[in-house]
Amino acid sequence: MSETHELAEKIAESGEHGEHGHVSDATFRRRVGVLIGALACALAITSVSGSNAMKRTLIANIEASDTYSFYQAKVIRQQVLRGANDDLDTTLLTHPELSPDDVAKIHARQDGYKKDITHWDSSPETGDGKKELLEKAHRAEERRNHASEQNEWFEIAEALLQISVVIASTSVLMASRPLLIFCLVFAGLGLACAVNGYGSFVELPFGGG
């Protein structure tokens, strides 16, 4: 941005000199042409960054959705096992004639059910317990929201840089130095939004993500 401001100052001084110190329209156009090239490069980089941010948003959203689905499957399986365990309790209560071996088998099966239910509640070793899945889903949501807001900033930056390129092109056609000032304003805002897209220093005032 400092080089851009120096260029603008040189152009602004051109109107205050006579023929010996005057920057000709041809020189003005060449300098603005260089500026347009720089803005076009910044626009291309911003566009690619926005596209990458959108891809990260989609990937994180899919991961969050899949993790929540896995979590719901765990919940359903737990409910099924709890129901099966309750059925075995009912069997023990309503069939006192069961042999000790049958009762032992029922208790062994219930112990297995309870072990699975506890495992599905939380399993730090495998990371597939409900607690771990919820944490994973929340992290994926945070990445999705962050990438989504980055994409919003890049889209704003892209629009501002496009406007600045159009104004710069018009200033070349009209050899208008005042138009270049407007170009630099939009370019500065666009670059600021792009930098914020990378660094996330400021949140969107209207809510992104």
N, C-alpha and C positions, 0 to 999 in steps of 0.2 A: 504493500500500500504506500510506503514512503516514496518509492520510485514513481508511482502513479501521481502522487501529489507534486513531486518535483517536475514531472512532465507538464502538469496543469499550470504550474507557476510560470514555467518557461513560455507556455502558449499565451498566458494572460499578459505577459510583459511585451509580447510582440506588437500589440496595438499602440504602445506608447513611444515607439521609436520611428525614426525616419527610415529612408531606404537603406542606410548603412547598417543599422542595428535591427532592421525589421525581419521577422520570420515570415517568409513568403507563404502563400496559401499551399504551395506544393510541399513545402517543409511541414506545414501544419498537418496536411493530409497524410504524409508519411508517418509522422509521429502518432497520429490517431490510429493509423493502420496497425502500428506496432501494439498500441493499447488494445485494439480490437482482437488481435491475435492472442494477447495475454488473457483477455476476458474469455475468449473462446476456449482456451485451455482450461481455465478455472471452471467454466461451464461444463466441459466434458468430464472433468474429475468429479464435480459435484453430482452430475447425473449418474455416473458409475457408483458413487458412494450411496446415493439414494436407492439405486437398484439393489445393491448389496444389503442395505438396511432392510429393504422390503423382503428379501429372501430370508434374512435372519428372523424377521417377524413371522413369516409363514412357517419356518422350521420349528421355532419355539412354540408357536400355537399348536402345531400338530403334536409336538412332544407333550405339551400340557394336556391336550385332549386325550391322547393315548394313555397317559398316566392316570388321569381321572377315570377312564374306562376300566383300567386294570384295578384301580382302587374299588370301584363299584362292584367288580367281579369278586373281589375279596370279601366285600360286605355280604354279597348274596351267598357265597359259599359258607361264610360263618353262620348266617341265618339257617341255611340248610342243615349244617352240622348241629346247631343248637336244637333245631326241631327233631333231628334224629336222636339226639341225646335225651330229649324230653320223652320221646316215644319209648326209649329203652327204660327210662325211669317208670313210665306207666306200666310197661311189661313186668317189671320187677314187683310192682305193687299189686297188680291184678293176677299174677300167676305165682302164688306162694308155693305151688307144687314143683317149681323148677328145681332141678338137681343142683348141688353145689358146683359141679363142673360148668353147667349152663350159666349159673349166676356169675362165676369167675370169668367166663368168656364175655358176658355182657359188660362186666366192670372193665375188662381189658379194652373192649371196644370203646367204652366211654372215656377211658384214659387217653386213648388215641385221638378221639374227637376233641377233648379238652386241650391236648397238646397242640393240635393243628390250629384251634381257635386262638390260643395264646400266641403261637408263631405268627399268625396272620395279623394280629394286633400290632406287633412290633418285632422286627427281625434285623437288628443292626448288622449281623454277619452277612446276610444275603442282600439286604437292602430292598426286599420285596414285601415288607410289612406295611400295614395301612399307614402307620405313622411316617415311615420313610417315604412312601409313595406320595403322601400329601406334601411333605417337604420338597420332594422333587418337582411336583406339579407347581408349587408356589414359586420355586426358583425359575422354572420355565416361563411362568407368567410374568415374572419380573423382567426376564430377558426379552420376552415378547413386547412388553410395554415400553421398555427402554429403546429397543430397535424401532418400534413404531413411532416414538417421538423423534428419534433421530431422522427417520424418513420424512416426517413432517417438516423438520427444519431444512433438510436438503431440498425438499420440494419448493419451499419458500425461497431459499437461496437460488435455486435454478430459475425461478420466475423472475427474480430481481436481476440476475445476471443476464437473462435474455433481454429484458427491457433495456439494460445498460448497453448491450451490444447494438440494439436497434437505434437507440439515441446516438451512440457514437457513430454509427453508419450514416445517420441523417446529418450529423455535424460535419462529416466529411463531404457529403454531397452539397451541403449549403455553405461549407467553409465557415461554420458558425462556432466561434469560441464559447459563447454563453451556453450553447447546448451541451458542450463538453462538461460543464460544471454539473449539470443534471445527470449526465452519464456517470460521473465519478461518485455522485451521491448514491445512486442506485447500486453501483458496483461495490461501494463500501458497505452498504447494508447487506448486499448479497454475500460478500465475503465474510462479514460478521456472522450471518446466519449459518454459513457453511462451517465456520470454525466452531460455532456452538453445537452444530450437529455432531462434530467429532468429540468435543469435550464435554458436552451436556452441562454447561455452566449455568444456564438459565432454562427454566421450564416454560413450556408454552402457556401464555396467559389464558388462553381459551380452552385449555385441556386437550391433550393429545393422547394417542394410544388407544 
